[in-house]
Amino acid sequence: MNSRGSWGSKVGFILAASGSAVGLGNIWRFPYTAGKNGGALFVLIYLIAVVIIAFPVLLAEVSLGRHTGKNPVGAFKAIAPKGMWKLIGYLGVITGIMILSYYAVVAGWTVGYLFKSITGKFQNITNQIAESNFSEFISSSFLQVILLAVFLFLTVYIVSKGIASGIEKFSKILMPLLLAILFLLLIRSLTLEGAMKGLEFYLKPDFSKLSPKVILDAMGQAFFSLSLGMGTMITYGSYVSKSEDLPSSSAWIAFFDTFIAIIAGFIIFPAIFSQGMNPAGGPGLVFNILPVIFSKIPGGIMFGSLFFALLSIAALTSTISLLEVPVAFLIDEKRWSRKKSVIVVGLITFIFGVPSALSTGGVKFFSKLPIVGKSFFDLWDFLWGNLSLSIGAFFIAIFVGYVWKASKALIEISHGTEKFRFASFWMISIKFISPVIILLIFLSFIL
């Protein structure tokens, strides 16, 4: 039996890949990043960046995966067997494990807050109580490790079932459920008194707030929200048949990812402004501010529960893809079975995840590491979620544009499609625009 597998349908691939892209970055990170960068202006730049940068790199990764039928390491080795390019593939595999290790910690928060909401813990709370509750929650070492283990177990279980019977099957359930919850919350948020102020903040750009930081933040959000730079889309692309229309499928993936991020803003900003709260609430926006809002609106327990269920589902669809990258590597390169690969990678991820789970106040050493002066969680996010993804994405664009050659990539992209109308634009972007902008994003992290 082939442990590798393949997608059972075009819809399955689109939903699974969209699920990979849709995660906490869309529903947690996007709103607070937009909030601190002026709202509508950030959104406008973000949308432009999706088209100009993110989509071309997404299509490059998917086409590279389908052409080689391999994981990130195998894909680079297949085209450049004698060079050092395979190191970028190894970087992607390691990055997938490391991001999953701390991402699963935040995913565990969503599960914890789902139970808090269901049990009515957010009734009649103030901002101060909400902040205190969150600090107490993330400082509980035992609880954080348990939630990390629970979320990784769910992820391991789904990935162990394979491509069609595991990832695709669950994506066909989770993604429609996510969309249904999203629209219920959207309706409730837009009908709150004072919601129009939030819509104005979100839809009316203030160009006086334009700055290099706003531009770089928007471009970085557009890029990283699509799971680019670590080989996830190379891996998912490797399961796609030659008859698949790659430009169409990639466009749908980019659309769903962007659409859900935009809708999340339509949910959160009207709710924030309806209660006269600050939209620039930072990372604590979801866990500190929204519980207070849910406590004040009619049906708050139900809508709060739906929101954190939405976050949990979004996180799960992403953790599945993060785990699949190293699993595909072990299946392809080491000839391991899927079950063995999933269990080993799951255990390694858990081991690396424990320090992150203990670094939010539970253990002093991990909460503020000597020399670096930041928590283990923040250090890991900086190293793997910022620097490593930027490096990987830059070299993927260079590899496709200049080593494999953009012209050869276009031949692969053309399989299964009548005509790729934006071929010239794609070539310009993958060879010139995307690498330069990714390099600027990388420099913004280190300077």
N, C-alpha and C positions, 0 to 999 in steps of 0.2 A: 504493500500500500504506500502511495506517495504521501509523505508527511507534510509536504509543502502545500499542496492544494491550490485552488484558484477560486475566483469569484463565480457565483452561480448565475449572476445577471448584472446588467448595466446599472439597474437601480440599486442593487446590493452594493456595488462598488462605490457609487456616488454617495449613498447614505453612510457607508463605513468610512470613506475618506472625509466626508463632511463632518462626521462624528469625531474623527481624529482632530480636525481643525477646530471644531466647536468645543470649547471647554471653558475653564475658569477664566481664561484670557478674554473671552467674549463677554461673559456675564458678570464677572468680578472685576477684572483689570480694565476693560474698555471703559465702563462708566466712570470709574474714579480717575482714570487718566484723562478722559475727555473733560471731566469736571474741573480738574486743576489746570487745564489748558484752554479754558474759555468756552467750552461747549461746541457751538456750531462751527466755528473756524477750524477747530481740531478735526471735527467730523468731515468737513469738506476736503481737507488735505489728506485725511485717511482714505477717503474714497478714491481720490486721484492716485494715491500710492498703491492701492490694491490693483488698479488697472495697469499702471506703468511699471511697477516693480514686482509685486507679489505674484500676479498671475503668470508672467513670463517664467519666473523661477519655478513655480509650481508645475507648469507644463514641461519644463526642462527635466525636473526630477522624475515625473511620471513617465516621460518618454524614455529616459535612461533606464528606468526599472523595467519597462516592457521590452525594450530592445535586448537587454541582457538576460532577463528572467532571473535576476539575482538580487540578493540583499546588497546594502551599500558597499561592503568590502568586495564582494564578487563582481559587482557592476563595474567598479573602477579597474579591477584586475582583468576583466574580460576585454576591456578596450585598451588599457595601457598596462600590460602584464609585467613589463620590465622597469617601470618607473616607480616613483614614490607616492603615486596618487592613491594607492590603496590605503595609505595612512589616513587620508580624509575619510575613507569608509570606516576604518577602525575608530576614528574620532566620533563619527556619527553613532556607532554602536555603543560606545562608552557613554556618550552624551545622553542617549536614550535611557540608559540605566540610571545615571546620576540625576537627571531631571525627574524621572519617575520616583526616585527615592524621596525627594522633598515635596514634589507635587502631590504625592499620595497623602502627605501630612495635611496639606490644605484641604484635600478631598475628604479627609477624615473629619475636618471641622464642619463641612457641609452636612455630613451624616449626623454629627453631634447636635448641630443646630436644628436639623429636621426633627429630631426627637424632642428637643427643647420646645419647638414651636407647637408640635402636636400635643404635648402635655401642658400647654398653656403657660409656659415659663416667661413669656413676653408680655403678659397682661400687666397693665398699669406700671410700666417701668419708665424711668427718666433716662436722659442721656448719660448721666453719671453712673446710674445703676447698670446700664447696658455696657458701658466701658469696663466697669468693675467686673461684671459677669464674664466678659470675654477674656479679660486678663486672668481671672481665676480659672477659667476653662482651659486655656492654652498652657497654663502653668502646671496643670495636673499631669505629671509624668506618666503615671500608670494609664490614665485614660487616653492620653495621646498615643501611646504605643499600641494600645488595644485597637483604637480607631484606625491607625496605620495598618495594623495586621488585618483587620476586617476588610478594608478597602483593597489591599493587595490580594487577599484571598479571592474576592469577587473577580478581580482582574485576571488572576491566574486561572480561575475556573473557566471563564469565557474563552480566553486565548487557547487553553488546552483542548478545547473542542474543535479547533481548526479554523479554516477560513470560511467555507460555506456554512458549516454547521455551528460554528461558534461566533466569530466576529460579525459575519454578514447577517446571520439569523438574529442576533441580539441587536444589531444596529437597526434592523428593520422594525424592531419593537421600540427601542429607546428613542430614536430620532423623531418618529411621529408623536410619541408621548411627550417629548421635549417641546415640540412645536405646539401641541394642544395646550400644555400648561402655560407656555409663553403667551398665547393669545388670550387665555383667560385672565392672566395678570395684566395684560395690555389694556383690556376692556375696563378692568377695575381701576387701574391707575389713571386712565384718561377721563374717567367720570368723577374723580375726586374734585372737591371744591378748591380752586386755586391752581389747577393743573396747567392752565394756559401760560402761567409765568414760566413753568418748566419747559413747555414747548417752545416758547420764545427764546429761552436760553439755548435750547438744543438745536433750533432751526434758523436763527437769525445771526449770521456771522458778524463779529465785531473785529474788523480788520486792523483796528488800532492795537490789538493784542498780538499781532503777527510778530514772531521772533524765530531765530534759528532753533531754539529749544522746542517750540511748538511744532515746527516742521519735522525735526528729527524724532520727537516722541510719536507723532502721527505715523511717520514712515516706519518706525520700529514696530509699532502696534500692528500695522497692516501686514508687515512681513512675518513677525513671529506668531501671530494668531493663526496663520495657515500651516503651522507645524513644519516650517521650512528650515533647512540647514542641518538636519541631523539624519536625513535619509529615510524618514517615515514615508514620504511620498514615493521615493525610489522603491521601497519595499512593497507598498501597496500597488504601485504600478507594475511590479513584477508578476502580479497575479492576474493582470488584465490580458484579455485575448487580443490577437492582431486585428480582429474585426471591429474592435471598439473605436469609436470616434473620440480620440483623446482631447482635441480642442473643446468639443462640446462638453465632455465629462468634466474636464478641468474647470471650464467656465461655471458649470453648475456647482462644483465644490466651492469655488471662490465666492459665488453668489450666496450660497447657503451660509457660509461662514460670516460674510459681511452682513447679510440680512439679519441674522440672529444677534450680532453685536449691536446693530442699529436699533432693533426692536427692544433689546435690553435697555438702551438709553431712553426709549419712549416709555418704558415701565418705571425706571428709577428716577429720572429727573422731574416728571410731573409729581411723583409721590413726595420727593424731597421738598420741592417748592410749595406744595400744598400745605406742608407743615412748617414753612418758613425756615428750613434748615440750610446749611452750607453745602453746595454741590461739590466743593473742593475738599471733600472729607478724607481723601487719601485712601490707602489700602483698607482702613477700618470702615469704609463706607457701608459695605454689605453687612458686616457683623456687629458694628456699633450703632449705626444710624437706622438701618431698615427695621430692626426689631422694635425700635421706639415708634416708628411710623405704623407698623402693623398693630401695635398696641392701641393706637388712636383711631384707626379707621374701622367702620362696620365690617364684620366678617374677617377681622384681622387674623384670627387663629387659622382659619382655613386658607387665606391667601398667603400668610406667612409660611404655612406648611407647604403649600404648592411651590412657593419660591425656592425654598431650600431643597425640595425634591427636585426642582429644575436644576439647581446647582449641582446636586449629587449626580444626576443623570449626565449632565454636561461633562463633569469631571471623569465619570466612568468611561464615556466614549473616547476620551483622550488617553486615559491610562492604558486602555486596551491597545491603542496604536503604539504607545511608548514601549510597552512590553514586547510587541510583535517584532520590533526592529532587531533587538539582540537574539530573540528566538529564531527568527529567519536566518540570522548569521550562523547560529549553531547547527541548524538543520542543513543549510547549504554547504558550509565550509567544513564542519566537523562530522557531518553525517549522523548527528544525534536524532533520536526520535523527538517528536513534538512534546510529548509528555515529560521526558527527561529535561529537555531544554527549558520548558516553562517552569518546572519546579526549581531547577538550579538558579535560573535568572531571578525568579521570585524571591528565593532565599537571600541571594546576594543583594537585591534591591532592599529587602527588609533590613539587613545588617547596616547598609549605608543610610537607611531612612531613620533608624533609631536616634542617631545624634541630632538630626533635624527635629525630630519629635520632642527631644529633650532641650532644645535650644530656644524655646519660646518662654523661658522663665522657670522651667522645671529643674534644670541643673545649671548652676552658676557658670561652670567652666564652658559649657557649650553655648550658653546664652551670651557670653562675651569672651571670645577666644583671645588668649594672650597675643601680643604683637599686632595682629590684624585689627583688634578692637571692635569686631562685629560678631554677630551670632554665627554659628555653623550654618544655619538655614540661609542667612543673608549671603554668606560667603559662597555657598554652593549655588545659589541663584545667580550671583554675579559671575562666577567662573563658568557655569554650564549653561544657564539660561540666557546670559548676555554674550560673554566673550566666545564661548565655544560655538554657539549657534551662528554668530556673525562670521567666524572663521570658516565654518563648514559651508555656509551659504555662499560666501565669497568664492571659495575654491570650486564649489559645484558649478557656479555660473561660469567661471574661467574654464573649467574642464569641458563643459558642454560647448561653450563658445569657441574654444581654441584647440583643445586636444582631440576630443571626439569630432569637433567641427560642427558649427551651427547648421551648415548645409546638409550634413549627414543626419543630424538630429531631425531636420525638417522632413527627410524621407521617412523616418520612423513615425513622426507625427502625422504624416499624410496617410498612413495605412488606416483604413476604416473610415476615412472622411473624403467627401467629394472634392472639396477645395478649402484650404485654410486661408481665409481672406486676409488675415493679419500676419502673414508670414514675414513680410518685410519689417514690420514693426517689431515682431517678436525677435528677429535676428539682431536688430539695432539694440533692443533692450537687453538681451542676454549677453551681448558682447561689450556693450559700452555703458548703458544707463544703470542697469542693476548692479554690476560690480562696483561702480563709483559710489553709488548711494549706500550700498552695504558697507563699504569701507568707511564712509562718513559716519554711519551709525556706530560702527566699531570704535572709531576714534572718539566719538562722543561719550563712550563708556569709560575710556581710559584717561581722557584729558580733563 
